[in-house]
Amino acid sequence: MLKQKIIKNIPNALTTLNFLAGFTAIVLSHHSEFPNLAITVAAIIIFGGIIDFFDGFLARRLNVESDFGKQLDSFADLTTFGIAPVCFAHAIFGLPLPIILSTGIFVVAGIFRLARYNTGDFKKHFLGLPITVAGILLAVHCASFSFWANELNSDVSLAITTVFIVLLSVMMVSNVKVNRVWE
């Protein structure tokens, strides 16, 4: 009985770890004095993505999928791949209006993407770019730009980043079918 309870909660424990990764990335994004901030925050978000893969994979393999787990996963995903990358973008690019607007669009698109997933039946494919992928791409983009900041024109960096964020947002809410990488 105890063994079954532990097994049933392994995916939820991993989902909680995913959330904590996102929370940590958010906190660190506000501390520019932290050594190697860009690499650390991006690595934490990528780590959250790895955990996110395994929580769903294990829930299916252990046959312990639940509505509670699905909701918990969405809250963790919103934190780690929606809010954390946006906080990271603001840590790298500051608060110019295009970044504020595009990151707001990104979070709203992520919310819609997760709500659509939670209310649909997507066993074989996803509809739109998963927020996990979008958040990781945004984190890697921000980390990359933090290293080249002195070599790029700030207006060009801002324009590229704004367009990239809006593109990711549109892809999340698109109707493009994205096959799952596992069955």
TIVO-790818 format. One record per atom (N, C-alpha, C, O): residue number from 0; atom name; x, y, z. Coordinates in steps of 0.2 Angstrom, whole numbers. Example, Ala and Ser with C-alpha at 12.3 -4.5 7.8 and 13.67 -1.06 7.14 Angstrom:
2
- pos, site, u, v, w
- 0, N, 66, -28, 39
- 0, CA, 62, -22, 39
- 0, C, 66, -16, 39
- 0, O, 71, -17, 42
- 1, N, 64, -11, 35
- 1, CA, 68, -5, 36
- 1, C, 64, 0, 39
- 1, O, 67, 6, 40
END
This chain:
183
- pos, site, u, v, w
- 0, N, 4, -6, 0
- 0, CA, 0, 0, 0
- 0, C, 4, 6, 0
- 0, O, 3, 11, -4
- 1, N, 9, 7, 4
- 1, CA, 14, 12, 5
- 1, C, 18, 13, -2
- 1, O, 19, 18, -4
- 2, N, 20, 7, -4
- 2, CA, 24, 7, -11
- 2, C, 20, 10, -16
- 2, O, 22, 14, -20
- 3, N, 13, 8, -17
- 3, CA, 9, 10, -22
- 3, C, 8, 18, -21
- 3, O, 8, 22, -26
- 4, N, 7, 20, -15
- 4, CA, 7, 28, -14
- 4, C, 13, 31, -16
- 4, O, 12, 37, -19
- 5, N, 19, 29, -15
- 5, CA, 25, 32, -17
- 5, C, 25, 32, -24
- 5, O, 27, 37, -27
- 6, N, 24, 26, -27
- 6, CA, 25, 26, -35
- 6, C, 20, 31, -38
- 6, O, 21, 34, -43
- 7, N, 14, 31, -35
- 7, CA, 9, 36, -38
- 7, C, 11, 43, -38
- 7, O, 9, 47, -42
- 8, N, 15, 45, -33
- 8, CA, 17, 52, -32
- 8, C, 24, 54, -35
- 8, O, 26, 59, -34
- 9, N, 27, 49, -38
- 9, CA, 34, 50, -41
- 9, C, 33, 56, -46
- 9, O, 37, 61, -46
- 10, N, 28, 55, -51
- 10, CA, 27, 60, -56
- 10, C, 26, 67, -53
- 10, O, 28, 72, -55
- 11, N, 22, 67, -48
- 11, CA, 20, 74, -45
- 11, C, 26, 77, -41
- 11, O, 27, 83, -41
- 12, N, 30, 73, -38
- 12, CA, 36, 75, -35
- 12, C, 41, 78, -40
- 12, O, 44, 83, -39
- 13, N, 41, 75, -46
- 13, CA, 45, 78, -52
- 13, C, 42, 84, -54
- 13, O, 46, 89, -56
- 14, N, 36, 85, -55
- 14, CA, 32, 91, -57
- 14, C, 34, 96, -52
- 14, O, 35, 102, -54
- 15, N, 34, 95, -45
- 15, CA, 36, 100, -40
- 15, C, 43, 102, -41
- 15, O, 44, 108, -40
- 16, N, 47, 97, -43
- 16, CA, 54, 99, -44
- 16, C, 55, 104, -50
- 16, O, 59, 109, -50
- 17, N, 51, 103, -55
- 17, CA, 50, 107, -61
- 17, C, 48, 114, -59
- 17, O, 51, 119, -61
- 18, N, 43, 115, -55
- 18, CA, 41, 121, -52
- 18, C, 46, 125, -48
- 18, O, 47, 131, -49
- 19, N, 50, 121, -44
- 19, CA, 55, 124, -40
- 19, C, 61, 126, -44
- 19, O, 64, 131, -43
- 20, N, 62, 123, -50
- 20, CA, 67, 125, -55
- 20, C, 65, 132, -57
- 20, O, 69, 137, -58
- 21, N, 59, 133, -59
- 21, CA, 56, 139, -62
- 21, C, 56, 144, -57
- 21, O, 58, 150, -58
- 22, N, 54, 143, -51
- 22, CA, 55, 148, -45
- 22, C, 62, 150, -44
- 22, O, 63, 156, -43
- 23, N, 67, 145, -44
- 23, CA, 74, 147, -43
- 23, C, 76, 152, -49
- 23, O, 80, 157, -48
- 24, N, 74, 150, -55
- 24, CA, 76, 154, -61
- 24, C, 73, 161, -60
- 24, O, 77, 166, -62
- 25, N, 67, 162, -58
- 25, CA, 64, 169, -57
- 25, C, 68, 173, -51
- 25, O, 70, 178, -52
- 26, N, 69, 169, -46
- 26, CA, 73, 173, -40
- 26, C, 80, 175, -43
- 26, O, 82, 181, -42
- 27, N, 84, 170, -46
- 27, CA, 90, 172, -48
- 27, C, 90, 178, -54
- 27, O, 95, 181, -54
- 28, N, 85, 178, -58
- 28, CA, 85, 183, -63
- 28, C, 85, 190, -60
- 28, O, 87, 195, -63
- 29, N, 83, 191, -54
- 29, CA, 83, 197, -50
- 29, C, 89, 199, -47
- 29, O, 90, 204, -43
- 30, N, 94, 195, -48
- 30, CA, 101, 196, -44
- 30, C, 106, 196, -49
- 30, O, 110, 191, -50
- 31, N, 107, 202, -53
- 31, CA, 112, 202, -58
- 31, C, 119, 201, -55
- 31, O, 124, 200, -59
- 32, N, 120, 202, -49
- 32, CA, 127, 201, -46
- 32, C, 129, 193, -45
- 32, O, 134, 192, -44
- 33, N, 124, 189, -47
- 33, CA, 125, 182, -46
- 33, C, 130, 180, -52
- 33, O, 129, 181, -58
- 34, N, 136, 176, -50
- 34, CA, 140, 174, -55
- 34, C, 137, 170, -60
- 34, O, 134, 165, -59
- 35, N, 139, 171, -67
- 35, CA, 137, 167, -72
- 35, C, 129, 167, -73
- 35, O, 126, 161, -74
- 36, N, 126, 172, -71
- 36, CA, 119, 172, -71
- 36, C, 115, 170, -77
- 36, O, 111, 165, -77
- 37, N, 118, 172, -83
- 37, CA, 114, 170, -89
- 37, C, 115, 162, -90
- 37, O, 109, 159, -92
- 38, N, 120, 159, -89
- 38, CA, 121, 152, -90
- 38, C, 117, 148, -85
- 38, O, 114, 143, -86
- 39, N, 118, 151, -79
- 39, CA, 114, 147, -73
- 39, C, 107, 147, -74
- 39, O, 103, 142, -74
- 40, N, 104, 153, -76
- 40, CA, 96, 153, -77
- 40, C, 94, 149, -83
- 40, O, 89, 145, -82
- 41, N, 98, 150, -88
- 41, CA, 96, 146, -94
- 41, C, 96, 138, -92
- 41, O, 92, 134, -94
- 42, N, 102, 136, -89
- 42, CA, 103, 129, -87
- 42, C, 97, 127, -82
- 42, O, 95, 121, -83
- 43, N, 95, 131, -78
- 43, CA, 90, 129, -73
- 43, C, 83, 128, -77
- 43, O, 79, 123, -76
- 44, N, 82, 132, -82
- 44, CA, 76, 132, -86
- 44, C, 76, 125, -90
- 44, O, 71, 122, -91
- 45, N, 82, 124, -93
- 45, CA, 83, 118, -97
- 45, C, 82, 112, -93
- 45, O, 79, 107, -95
- 46, N, 85, 112, -86
- 46, CA, 84, 107, -82
- 46, C, 76, 105, -80
- 46, O, 74, 100, -80
- 47, N, 73, 111, -80
- 47, CA, 65, 110, -79
- 47, C, 62, 107, -84
- 47, O, 58, 103, -83
- 48, N, 65, 108, -91
- 48, CA, 62, 104, -96
- 48, C, 63, 97, -96
- 48, O, 59, 93, -98
- 49, N, 69, 95, -94
- 49, CA, 71, 88, -93
- 49, C, 66, 85, -88
- 49, O, 64, 79, -89
- 50, N, 65, 88, -83
- 50, CA, 61, 85, -77
- 50, C, 54, 85, -80
- 50, O, 50, 80, -79
- 51, N, 52, 90, -84
- 51, CA, 45, 90, -87
- 51, C, 44, 84, -91
- 51, O, 38, 81, -91
- 52, N, 49, 82, -95
- 52, CA, 48, 77, -99
- 52, C, 47, 70, -95
- 52, O, 43, 66, -97
- 53, N, 51, 69, -90
- 53, CA, 51, 63, -86
- 53, C, 45, 63, -82
- 53, O, 42, 57, -80
- 54, N, 42, 68, -79
- 54, CA, 36, 68, -75
- 54, C, 30, 65, -79
- 54, O, 26, 61, -77
- 55, N, 29, 68, -85
- 55, CA, 24, 65, -89
- 55, C, 25, 58, -92
- 55, O, 21, 54, -92
- 56, N, 31, 57, -94
- 56, CA, 33, 50, -96
- 56, C, 32, 45, -91
- 56, O, 29, 39, -92
- 57, N, 34, 46, -84
- 57, CA, 33, 41, -79
- 57, C, 26, 41, -77
- 57, O, 23, 35, -76
- 58, N, 22, 46, -77
- 58, CA, 15, 46, -76
- 58, C, 11, 41, -81
- 58, O, 7, 37, -79
- 59, N, 13, 41, -87
- 59, CA, 10, 37, -92
- 59, C, 13, 30, -91
- 59, O, 9, 25, -91
- 60, N, 19, 29, -90
- 60, CA, 22, 22, -89
- 60, C, 20, 19, -83
- 60, O, 19, 12, -83
- 61, N, 19, 22, -78
- 61, CA, 17, 19, -71
- 61, C, 9, 19, -71
- 61, O, 6, 17, -66
- 62, N, 6, 22, -76
- 62, CA, -1, 22, -77
- 62, C, -5, 25, -70
- 62, O, -9, 23, -67
- 63, N, -2, 31, -69
- 63, CA, -4, 35, -63
- 63, C, -6, 42, -65
- 63, O, -6, 47, -61
- 64, N, -8, 43, -72
- 64, CA, -10, 50, -74
- 64, C, -16, 52, -70
- 64, O, -21, 47, -69
- 65, N, -17, 58, -69
- 65, CA, -23, 60, -65
- 65, C, -24, 68, -67
- 65, O, -20, 71, -70
- 66, N, -30, 70, -66
- 66, CA, -32, 77, -67
- 66, C, -28, 81, -63
- 66, O, -26, 87, -65
- 67, N, -27, 79, -56
- 67, CA, -23, 83, -52
- 67, C, -16, 84, -55
- 67, O, -13, 90, -55
- 68, N, -13, 79, -57
- 68, CA, -6, 79, -60
- 68, C, -6, 83, -66
- 68, O, -1, 87, -67
- 69, N, -11, 83, -70
- 69, CA, -11, 87, -76
- 69, C, -11, 95, -74
- 69, O, -8, 99, -77
- 70, N, -16, 96, -69
- 70, CA, -16, 103, -67
- 70, C, -10, 106, -64
- 70, O, -7, 111, -65
- 71, N, -7, 101, -60
- 71, CA, -1, 103, -56
- 71, C, 5, 104, -61
- 71, O, 9, 109, -61
- 72, N, 5, 100, -66
- 72, CA, 10, 101, -72
- 72, C, 9, 107, -75
- 72, O, 14, 111, -77
- 73, N, 3, 109, -77
- 73, CA, 2, 116, -80
- 73, C, 4, 122, -76
- 73, O, 7, 126, -79
- 74, N, 3, 122, -70
- 74, CA, 5, 127, -65
- 74, C, 13, 127, -65
- 74, O, 16, 133, -65
- 75, N, 16, 121, -65
- 75, CA, 23, 121, -65
- 75, C, 26, 124, -71
- 75, O, 31, 127, -72
- 76, N, 23, 121, -77
- 76, CA, 25, 123, -84
- 76, C, 25, 131, -85
- 76, O, 29, 134, -87
- 77, N, 19, 134, -82
- 77, CA, 18, 141, -83
- 77, C, 24, 145, -79
- 77, O, 26, 150, -81
- 78, N, 25, 142, -73
- 78, CA, 31, 145, -69
- 78, C, 38, 145, -73
- 78, O, 41, 150, -74
- 79, N, 39, 139, -74
- 79, CA, 46, 137, -77
- 79, C, 47, 139, -84
- 79, O, 53, 142, -86
- 80, N, 42, 139, -88
- 80, CA, 43, 140, -96
- 80, C, 39, 146, -98
- 80, O, 40, 148, -104
- 81, N, 35, 149, -94
- 81, CA, 31, 155, -95
- 81, C, 34, 161, -92
- 81, O, 37, 166, -95
- 82, N, 34, 161, -85
- 82, CA, 36, 167, -81
- 82, C, 43, 167, -80
- 82, O, 46, 173, -81
- 83, N, 47, 162, -79
- 83, CA, 54, 162, -78
- 83, C, 58, 165, -84
- 83, O, 62, 169, -83
- 84, N, 56, 162, -90
- 84, CA, 60, 165, -96
- 84, C, 58, 173, -97
- 84, O, 63, 176, -99
- 85, N, 52, 175, -95
- 85, CA, 50, 182, -96
- 85, C, 54, 186, -91
- 85, O, 57, 191, -93
- 86, N, 55, 184, -85
- 86, CA, 59, 187, -80
- 86, C, 66, 188, -82
- 86, O, 70, 193, -81
- 87, N, 69, 182, -85
- 87, CA, 75, 182, -87
- 87, C, 76, 187, -93
- 87, O, 81, 190, -93
- 88, N, 71, 187, -98
- 88, CA, 72, 192, -103
- 88, C, 72, 199, -100
- 88, O, 76, 203, -103
- 89, N, 68, 201, -95
- 89, CA, 69, 207, -92
- 89, C, 75, 209, -89
- 89, O, 78, 214, -89
- 90, N, 78, 203, -86
- 90, CA, 85, 204, -83
- 90, C, 90, 206, -88
- 90, O, 95, 210, -86
- 91, N, 89, 203, -94
- 91, CA, 94, 204, -99
- 91, C, 93, 210, -103
- 91, O, 98, 214, -104
- 92, N, 87, 212, -105
- 92, CA, 85, 217, -109
- 92, C, 82, 223, -106
- 92, O, 81, 229, -109
- 93, N, 81, 223, -99
- 93, CA, 78, 228, -96
- 93, C, 70, 229, -97
- 93, O, 67, 224, -98
- 94, N, 68, 235, -97
- 94, CA, 61, 236, -97
- 94, C, 58, 241, -103
- 94, O, 54, 245, -102
- 95, N, 61, 240, -109
- 95, CA, 59, 244, -114
- 95, C, 52, 242, -116
- 95, O, 50, 236, -116
- 96, N, 48, 246, -119
- 96, CA, 41, 245, -120
- 96, C, 40, 238, -125
- 96, O, 36, 234, -123
- 97, N, 44, 238, -130
- 97, CA, 43, 232, -134
- 97, C, 44, 225, -130
- 97, O, 41, 220, -132
- 98, N, 49, 225, -126
- 98, CA, 50, 219, -122
- 98, C, 44, 218, -117
- 98, O, 42, 212, -116
- 99, N, 42, 223, -114
- 99, CA, 36, 222, -109
- 99, C, 30, 220, -113
- 99, O, 27, 215, -111
- 100, N, 29, 223, -119
- 100, CA, 23, 220, -123
- 100, C, 23, 213, -125
- 100, O, 19, 209, -125
- 101, N, 29, 212, -128
- 101, CA, 30, 205, -131
- 101, C, 30, 200, -126
- 101, O, 28, 194, -127
- 102, N, 33, 201, -120
- 102, CA, 33, 196, -115
- 102, C, 26, 195, -112
- 102, O, 25, 190, -109
- 103, N, 23, 200, -112
- 103, CA, 16, 200, -109
- 103, C, 12, 195, -114
- 103, O, 8, 191, -112
- 104, N, 13, 196, -120
- 104, CA, 10, 192, -125
- 104, C, 12, 185, -125
- 104, O, 8, 180, -125
- 105, N, 18, 184, -123
- 105, CA, 21, 177, -122
- 105, C, 18, 173, -117
- 105, O, 16, 168, -117
- 106, N, 17, 177, -111
- 106, CA, 14, 173, -105
- 106, C, 6, 172, -106
- 106, O, 4, 167, -105
- 107, N, 3, 177, -110
- 107, CA, -4, 175, -111
- 107, C, -5, 169, -116
- 107, O, -9, 165, -115
- 108, N, 0, 169, -121
- 108, CA, -1, 164, -126
- 108, C, 1, 157, -122
- 108, O, -2, 152, -124
- 109, N, 6, 157, -118
- 109, CA, 7, 151, -114
- 109, C, 1, 149, -110
- 109, O, 0, 143, -109
- 110, N, -3, 154, -107
- 110, CA, -9, 152, -103
- 110, C, -14, 149, -107
- 110, O, -17, 143, -106
- 111, N, -15, 152, -113
- 111, CA, -20, 149, -118
- 111, C, -18, 142, -120
- 111, O, -22, 137, -121
- 112, N, -11, 141, -122
- 112, CA, -8, 135, -124
- 112, C, -10, 129, -119
- 112, O, -12, 124, -121
- 113, N, -8, 131, -112
- 113, CA, -9, 126, -107
- 113, C, -17, 125, -106
- 113, O, -18, 119, -105
- 114, N, -21, 130, -106
- 114, CA, -28, 128, -105
- 114, C, -31, 124, -111
- 114, O, -35, 120, -110
- 115, N, -29, 125, -117
- 115, CA, -31, 121, -123
- 115, C, -28, 114, -122
- 115, O, -32, 109, -123
- 116, N, -22, 113, -120
- 116, CA, -20, 106, -118
- 116, C, -24, 103, -113
- 116, O, -26, 97, -114
- 117, N, -25, 106, -108
- 117, CA, -29, 103, -102
- 117, C, -36, 101, -104
- 117, O, -39, 97, -100
- 118, N, -39, 105, -108
- 118, CA, -46, 103, -110
- 118, C, -47, 99, -116
- 118, O, -52, 98, -118
- 119, N, -41, 97, -119
- 119, CA, -42, 93, -126
- 119, C, -39, 86, -124
- 119, O, -37, 84, -119
- 120, N, -39, 83, -130
- 120, CA, -37, 76, -130
- 120, C, -31, 75, -135
- 120, O, -32, 74, -141
- 121, N, -25, 76, -132
- 121, CA, -19, 76, -136
- 121, C, -14, 70, -134
- 121, O, -9, 71, -132
- 122, N, -16, 64, -136
- 122, CA, -12, 58, -134
- 122, C, -7, 57, -139
- 122, O, -1, 55, -137
- 123, N, -8, 59, -146
- 123, CA, -3, 57, -151
- 123, C, 1, 63, -153
- 123, O, 7, 63, -155
- 124, N, -2, 69, -152
- 124, CA, 2, 75, -154
- 124, C, 0, 81, -150
- 124, O, -5, 81, -146
- 125, N, 3, 87, -150
- 125, CA, 2, 93, -147
- 125, C, -1, 97, -152
- 125, O, 0, 96, -158
- 126, N, -5, 102, -150
- 126, CA, -7, 107, -155
- 126, C, -4, 114, -153
- 126, O, -5, 117, -148
- 127, N, 0, 116, -158
- 127, CA, 4, 122, -156
- 127, C, 11, 120, -153
- 127, O, 12, 115, -150
- 128, N, 16, 125, -153
- 128, CA, 22, 124, -150
- 128, C, 21, 123, -142
- 128, O, 18, 127, -139
- 129, N, 23, 118, -139
- 129, CA, 23, 117, -132
- 129, C, 26, 123, -128
- 129, O, 32, 125, -130
- 130, N, 24, 125, -123
- 130, CA, 26, 130, -119
- 130, C, 33, 128, -116
- 130, O, 38, 133, -115
- 131, N, 34, 122, -115
- 131, CA, 41, 120, -113
- 131, C, 46, 122, -118
- 131, O, 52, 124, -116
- 132, N, 45, 120, -124
- 132, CA, 50, 122, -130
- 132, C, 51, 129, -131
- 132, O, 56, 132, -131
- 133, N, 45, 133, -130
- 133, CA, 45, 140, -131
- 133, C, 49, 143, -126
- 133, O, 53, 148, -127
- 134, N, 48, 141, -119
- 134, CA, 52, 144, -114
- 134, C, 59, 142, -114
- 134, O, 63, 147, -112
- 135, N, 61, 136, -116
- 135, CA, 68, 135, -117
- 135, C, 71, 139, -122
- 135, O, 77, 141, -121
- 136, N, 68, 139, -128
- 136, CA, 71, 143, -133
- 136, C, 72, 151, -131
- 136, O, 77, 154, -133
- 137, N, 67, 153, -128
- 137, CA, 68, 160, -125
- 137, C, 74, 161, -120
- 137, O, 77, 166, -121
- 138, N, 74, 156, -116
- 138, CA, 80, 156, -111
- 138, C, 87, 156, -114
- 138, O, 91, 160, -113
- 139, N, 87, 151, -119
- 139, CA, 93, 151, -123
- 139, C, 95, 157, -127
- 139, O, 101, 159, -127
- 140, N, 90, 160, -130
- 140, CA, 90, 166, -134
- 140, C, 93, 172, -129
- 140, O, 98, 175, -131
- 141, N, 90, 172, -123
- 141, CA, 92, 178, -118
- 141, C, 99, 176, -116
- 141, O, 103, 181, -116
- 142, N, 101, 170, -115
- 142, CA, 108, 169, -113
- 142, C, 113, 170, -118
- 142, O, 118, 173, -117
- 143, N, 111, 169, -124
- 143, CA, 116, 170, -130
- 143, C, 117, 178, -131
- 143, O, 122, 180, -132
- 144, N, 111, 181, -130
- 144, CA, 112, 189, -131
- 144, C, 116, 192, -126
- 144, O, 119, 197, -127
- 145, N, 115, 189, -120
- 145, CA, 119, 192, -114
- 145, C, 127, 192, -115
- 145, O, 130, 196, -113
- 146, N, 129, 187, -119
- 146, CA, 136, 186, -121
- 146, C, 138, 191, -126
- 146, O, 144, 193, -127
- 147, N, 133, 193, -131
- 147, CA, 135, 197, -137
- 147, C, 133, 204, -136
- 147, O, 133, 208, -141
- 148, N, 130, 206, -130
- 148, CA, 127, 212, -129
- 148, C, 132, 218, -131
- 148, O, 130, 223, -134
- 149, N, 138, 217, -129
- 149, CA, 143, 223, -131
- 149, C, 144, 223, -138
- 149, O, 147, 229, -141
- 150, N, 143, 218, -142
- 150, CA, 145, 218, -149
- 150, C, 139, 220, -154
- 150, O, 140, 221, -160
- 151, N, 133, 220, -151
- 151, CA, 127, 221, -155
- 151, C, 124, 228, -154
- 151, O, 124, 230, -148
- 152, N, 121, 231, -159
- 152, CA, 118, 237, -158
- 152, C, 111, 235, -153
- 152, O, 108, 231, -155
- 153, N, 110, 239, -148
- 153, CA, 105, 238, -144
- 153, C, 98, 238, -147
- 153, O, 94, 235, -145
- 154, N, 97, 243, -152
- 154, CA, 91, 243, -156
- 154, C, 90, 237, -160
- 154, O, 84, 234, -160
- 155, N, 95, 234, -163
- 155, CA, 94, 228, -167
- 155, C, 93, 222, -162
- 155, O, 88, 218, -163
- 156, N, 96, 222, -156
- 156, CA, 95, 216, -151
- 156, C, 88, 217, -149
- 156, O, 85, 211, -148
- 157, N, 86, 223, -148
- 157, CA, 79, 223, -145
- 157, C, 74, 221, -151
- 157, O, 69, 218, -149
- 158, N, 75, 223, -157
- 158, CA, 70, 221, -162
- 158, C, 70, 214, -163
- 158, O, 65, 211, -164
- 159, N, 76, 211, -164
- 159, CA, 76, 204, -165
- 159, C, 73, 200, -159
- 159, O, 69, 195, -160
- 160, N, 74, 202, -153
- 160, CA, 71, 199, -147
- 160, C, 64, 199, -147
- 160, O, 60, 195, -146
- 161, N, 61, 205, -148
- 161, CA, 54, 207, -149
- 161, C, 51, 202, -154
- 161, O, 46, 199, -152
- 162, N, 53, 202, -160
- 162, CA, 51, 198, -165
- 162, C, 51, 190, -163
- 162, O, 46, 187, -164
- 163, N, 56, 188, -160
- 163, CA, 57, 181, -158
- 163, C, 52, 179, -153
- 163, O, 49, 174, -153
- 164, N, 51, 184, -148
- 164, CA, 46, 182, -143
- 164, C, 39, 182, -146
- 164, O, 35, 177, -144
- 165, N, 37, 187, -150
- 165, CA, 31, 187, -153
- 165, C, 30, 180, -158
- 165, O, 24, 177, -158
- 166, N, 35, 178, -161
- 166, CA, 35, 172, -165
- 166, C, 34, 166, -161
- 166, O, 29, 162, -163
- 167, N, 37, 166, -156
- 167, CA, 36, 160, -151
- 167, C, 29, 160, -148
- 167, O, 26, 155, -148
- 168, N, 26, 166, -147
- 168, CA, 19, 166, -144
- 168, C, 14, 164, -149
- 168, O, 10, 160, -148
- 169, N, 15, 166, -156
- 169, CA, 11, 164, -161
- 169, C, 11, 157, -162
- 169, O, 6, 153, -163
- 170, N, 17, 154, -162
- 170, CA, 18, 147, -163
- 170, C, 14, 143, -157
- 170, O, 12, 137, -158
- 171, N, 14, 145, -151
- 171, CA, 11, 142, -145
- 171, C, 4, 141, -146
- 171, O, 1, 136, -145
- 172, N, 1, 146, -149
- 172, CA, -7, 146, -150
- 172, C, -9, 144, -157
- 172, O, -15, 145, -159
- 173, N, -4, 142, -161
- 173, CA, -6, 140, -168
- 173, C, -9, 134, -168
- 173, O, -10, 130, -163
- 174, N, -12, 132, -174
- 174, CA, -15, 125, -174
- 174, C, -11, 120, -178
- 174, O, -13, 115, -180
- 175, N, -4, 121, -178
- 175, CA, 0, 117, -181
- 175, C, 1, 110, -176
- 175, O, 2, 111, -170
- 176, N, 0, 105, -179
- 176, CA, 1, 98, -175
- 176, C, 9, 97, -174
- 176, O, 12, 97, -179
- 177, N, 10, 96, -168
- 177, CA, 17, 94, -166
- 177, C, 17, 87, -163
- 177, O, 14, 86, -158
- 178, N, 20, 82, -166
- 178, CA, 20, 75, -164
- 178, C, 24, 75, -157
- 178, O, 29, 78, -156
- 179, N, 22, 70, -153
- 179, CA, 25, 69, -147
- 179, C, 32, 65, -149
- 179, O, 32, 62, -154
- 180, N, 37, 66, -144
- 180, CA, 43, 62, -146
- 180, C, 43, 55, -143
- 180, O, 48, 52, -143
- 181, N, 37, 54, -139
- 181, CA, 37, 47, -136
- 181, C, 30, 45, -137
- 181, O, 25, 49, -138
- 182, N, 28, 39, -137
- 182, CA, 21, 36, -137
- 182, C, 19, 34, -130
- 182, O, 14, 31, -129
END
